[in-house]
Amino acid sequence: MTTQSNSRWIDLRSDTVTQPTEAMRQAMFTADVGDDVWGEDPTVIRLQQVLAERAGLEAGLFLPSGTQSNLVALLTHCGRGDEYIVGQQAHTYRYEGGGAAALGGIQPQPLPMTEFGGLDLHDVEKAIKPDDCHFARTRLLCLENTVHGKVLPLDYLAQASEVAQEYGLQRHLDGARIFNAVMALGCKLTDISQHFDTVSICLSKGLGAPVGSVLLGPVDFIEQARRWRKVTGGGMRQAGILAAAGLHALDHHVERLADDHRRARLLAERLQAAGYSVATPQTNILFVDSSELPRTALAQWLDRHGIKADCLGRDNIRLVTHLDVSDADIDRAAEVFTEFLREHRL
Ligand SMILES: *Cc1c(COP(=O)(O)O)cnc(C)c1O
């Protein structure tokens, strides 16, 4: 097998690595813009309205990143000395630099995650603190969907929502990849969003926009969130250039997520057939069990053969399909992985 020298990399590290398409660049190029801090950017306003409407929520706020969107949501839902209940491996707990605690005096209450990526609702009930000065005030239940590529079942969302409401908790969804869940379930966005007070959606993951997330919720919540956006770094001015990419993605890159899911499944099947241990993916993310493999050798092999993969985990390699991964790329990646086992007589 020849090494990959001149041809381009197949980048399976994340769905954030996509290049804006020509059509998306064109939409950005021709976008009507204004000063969004003055509320005068028509394209930003349209993006916020379009997504809010699709999610059945009142209003939206455009932010530079999913991390800032979640942080602003936490700062708006919770005050100093409040807490939010969250999964141990959730992005809003583990992967956002402890922002809510660092900047908001907000305490997370992390809980172990179930096999399907949710929180056990009995655990949630037990974690809700009584109204007593010994405890932080439990304000918010925070879920994630999709979570490490898994889709939370709709009936689970309904049950979680019921528990939260029974105890007077607000409900936030980190829906960075919510459209992957929508496509995997074949449902409407509202089938998921109806169970939450606020939802954060990334445009720069599978949707393929270069930048941007939108936080959705009630009008008064979004007005408060706008203040927190200012505090956490300010507003963006002619941000319609970026919002135009998001609008383009919503029109052209949602349905096609089904292709990413099909390719992820195909890759998983090819790797399983080759002898790898891989769980069949529900969406565009698959994990190859690398606990029994010579990890360093495999990482070097992939690199040498033009495959970029996230080999940082101790026990698995994460592979993600996206807009810039074709059927031929899947074929090639499967071949490189297969050849590795053959070469190393594993
Ligand atoms: C990527 C991601 C985020 C954060 O988005 P950034 O734009 O990278 O800050 C939040 N939550 C989940 C589940 C994500 O995958």
Ligand as a Chemical Component Dictionary entry (heavy atoms), coordinates in Angstrom:
data_LIG
# 
_chem_comp.id                   LIG 
_chem_comp.type                 NON-POLYMER 
_chem_comp.pdbx_formal_charge   0 
_chem_comp.three_letter_code    LIG 
# 
loop_
_chem_comp_atom.comp_id 
_chem_comp_atom.atom_id 
_chem_comp_atom.alt_atom_id 
_chem_comp_atom.type_symbol 
_chem_comp_atom.charge 
_chem_comp_atom.model_Cartn_x 
_chem_comp_atom.model_Cartn_y 
_chem_comp_atom.model_Cartn_z 
_chem_comp_atom.pdbx_ordinal 
LIG C1 C1 C 0 -18.929 21.739 19.725 1  
LIG C2 C2 C 0 -19.863 21.650 20.840 2  
LIG C3 C3 C 0 -20.121 22.738 21.669 3  
LIG C4 C4 C 0 -19.357 24.049 21.585 4  
LIG O1 O1 O 0 -19.312 24.633 20.351 5  
LIG P1 P1 P 0 -18.053 25.551 19.928 6  
LIG O2 O2 O 0 -18.627 26.332 18.797 7  
LIG O3 O3 O 0 -16.968 24.610 19.554 8  
LIG O4 O4 O 0 -17.714 26.409 21.089 9  
LIG C5 C5 C 0 -21.036 22.587 22.671 10 
LIG N1 N1 N 0 -21.666 21.423 22.869 11 
LIG C6 C6 C 0 -21.453 20.355 22.110 12 
LIG C7 C7 C 0 -22.196 19.104 22.371 13 
LIG C8 C8 C 0 -20.538 20.424 21.065 14 
LIG O5 O5 O 0 -20.304 19.346 20.319 15 
# 
loop_
_chem_comp_bond.comp_id 
_chem_comp_bond.atom_id_1 
_chem_comp_bond.atom_id_2 
_chem_comp_bond.value_order 
_chem_comp_bond.pdbx_ordinal 
LIG C1 C2 SING 1  
LIG C2 C3 SING 2  
LIG C2 C8 DOUB 3  
LIG C3 C4 SING 4  
LIG C3 C5 DOUB 5  
LIG C4 O1 SING 6  
LIG O1 P1 SING 7  
LIG P1 O2 DOUB 8  
LIG P1 O3 SING 9  
LIG P1 O4 SING 10 
LIG C5 N1 SING 11 
LIG N1 C6 DOUB 12 
LIG C6 C7 SING 13 
LIG C6 C8 SING 14 
LIG C8 O5 SING 15 
# 
